[in-house]
Amino acid sequence: MRLIKRLLGDRYELFIANSLQQGMDLLSSNVFDLLITDWRLKDGNASGLLREANKRYPGLRCILVTGFLETDEFKQDISGFTFCARFQKPFDIDEFQAAVDKYLS
């Protein structure tokens, strides 16, 4: 999250959650234009967060960042979720910034 804060914090208002629960709390009290999440969070995976985001904000664009993009288990876990962009860690910073800019423009 420090990297994302460093890359985007000067250009966009960011809400940073360090856990699934913090992310759920932020979703319940804020309106978002874009959700950026890692798949594995310290207290679970992002599936609950994504379901809640889709319920509260249908059509909310989501960018996924993960170290497990190509694993069979991960591909099964994300079945049914739609992402406007996916990034495998480590990712190209310029490509990531371009994706964020594209979906926030």
C-alpha positions as CSV (number, residue, x, y, z in Angstrom):
1,M,0.0,0.0,0.0
2,R,2.9,2.4,0.6
3,L,3.8,2.1,-3.1
4,I,0.3,2.9,-4.2
5,K,0.2,5.9,-1.8
6,R,3.5,7.1,-3.1
7,L,2.4,6.7,-6.8
8,L,-1.1,8.2,-6.5
9,G,-1.3,10.2,-3.3
10,D,-0.3,13.5,-4.9
11,R,-2.9,13.2,-7.7
12,Y,-5.9,11.5,-6.1
13,E,-7.7,11.4,-2.8
14,L,-6.9,7.9,-1.4
15,F,-8.6,5.9,1.3
16,I,-6.3,3.2,2.5
17,A,-7.4,0.0,4.2
18,N,-5.0,-2.4,5.8
19,S,-7.5,-5.2,6.3
20,L,-10.7,-6.6,4.9
21,Q,-12.6,-5.1,7.9
22,Q,-11.2,-1.7,7.3
23,G,-12.1,-1.9,3.6
24,M,-15.7,-2.9,4.5
25,D,-15.9,0.1,6.9
26,L,-14.6,2.5,4.3
27,L,-17.2,1.1,1.8
28,S,-20.0,1.8,4.2
29,S,-19.1,5.4,4.8
30,N,-17.7,6.7,1.5
31,V,-18.4,6.9,-2.2
32,F,-15.7,5.7,-4.5
33,D,-14.8,6.1,-8.2
34,L,-12.3,3.2,-8.3
35,L,-11.4,0.4,-6.0
36,I,-7.9,-0.9,-6.0
37,T,-7.3,-4.1,-4.0
38,D,-4.9,-6.9,-3.4
39,W,-6.5,-10.3,-3.4
40,R,-5.0,-11.5,-0.2
41,L,-5.7,-9.3,2.8
42,K,-4.4,-9.8,6.3
43,D,-7.8,-11.0,7.5
44,G,-9.1,-12.8,4.4
45,N,-9.3,-12.4,0.7
46,A,-11.0,-9.6,-1.2
47,S,-14.1,-11.6,-2.3
48,G,-16.3,-10.2,0.5
49,L,-15.0,-6.7,-0.2
50,L,-15.8,-7.0,-3.9
51,R,-19.2,-8.4,-3.3
52,E,-20.0,-5.5,-1.0
53,A,-18.6,-3.0,-3.4
54,N,-20.7,-4.4,-6.2
55,K,-23.8,-4.3,-4.0
56,R,-23.3,-0.7,-2.9
57,Y,-21.9,0.7,-6.2
58,P,-23.0,-1.4,-9.2
59,G,-20.5,-0.9,-12.0
60,L,-17.7,0.3,-9.7
61,R,-14.5,-0.3,-11.5
62,C,-12.0,-2.4,-9.7
63,I,-8.2,-2.9,-10.2
64,L,-6.7,-6.1,-8.8
65,V,-3.1,-6.4,-7.7
66,T,-1.9,-9.8,-6.6
67,G,1.1,-12.1,-6.6
68,F,-1.2,-15.1,-7.5
69,L,-2.7,-14.0,-10.8
70,E,-1.7,-17.1,-12.8
71,T,-2.4,-19.8,-10.2
72,D,-5.3,-22.2,-10.8
73,E,-6.6,-21.7,-7.2
74,F,-6.7,-18.0,-7.7
75,K,-8.4,-18.2,-11.1
76,Q,-11.1,-20.4,-9.4
77,D,-11.4,-17.9,-6.5
78,I,-12.1,-14.9,-8.7
79,S,-14.7,-16.6,-10.8
80,G,-17.6,-14.3,-11.1
81,F,-15.7,-11.1,-10.4
82,T,-15.0,-8.5,-13.1
83,F,-11.9,-6.3,-13.0
84,C,-11.1,-3.4,-15.3
85,A,-7.4,-4.2,-14.9
86,R,-5.3,-6.9,-13.2
87,F,-1.7,-6.6,-12.2
88,Q,0.7,-9.4,-11.2
89,K,3.2,-8.4,-8.6
90,P,5.8,-7.1,-9.3
91,F,4.0,-4.9,-11.8
92,D,5.1,-2.2,-14.2
93,I,4.5,1.1,-12.4
94,D,3.9,3.1,-15.6
95,E,1.2,0.6,-16.8
96,F,-0.4,0.7,-13.3
97,Q,-0.5,4.5,-13.3
98,A,-1.9,4.6,-16.8
99,A,-4.7,2.2,-15.9
100,V,-5.6,4.3,-12.8
101,D,-5.6,7.5,-14.9
102,K,-7.7,5.8,-17.6
103,Y,-10.4,4.7,-15.2
104,L,-10.5,7.9,-13.3
105,S,-10.6,10.3,-16.3
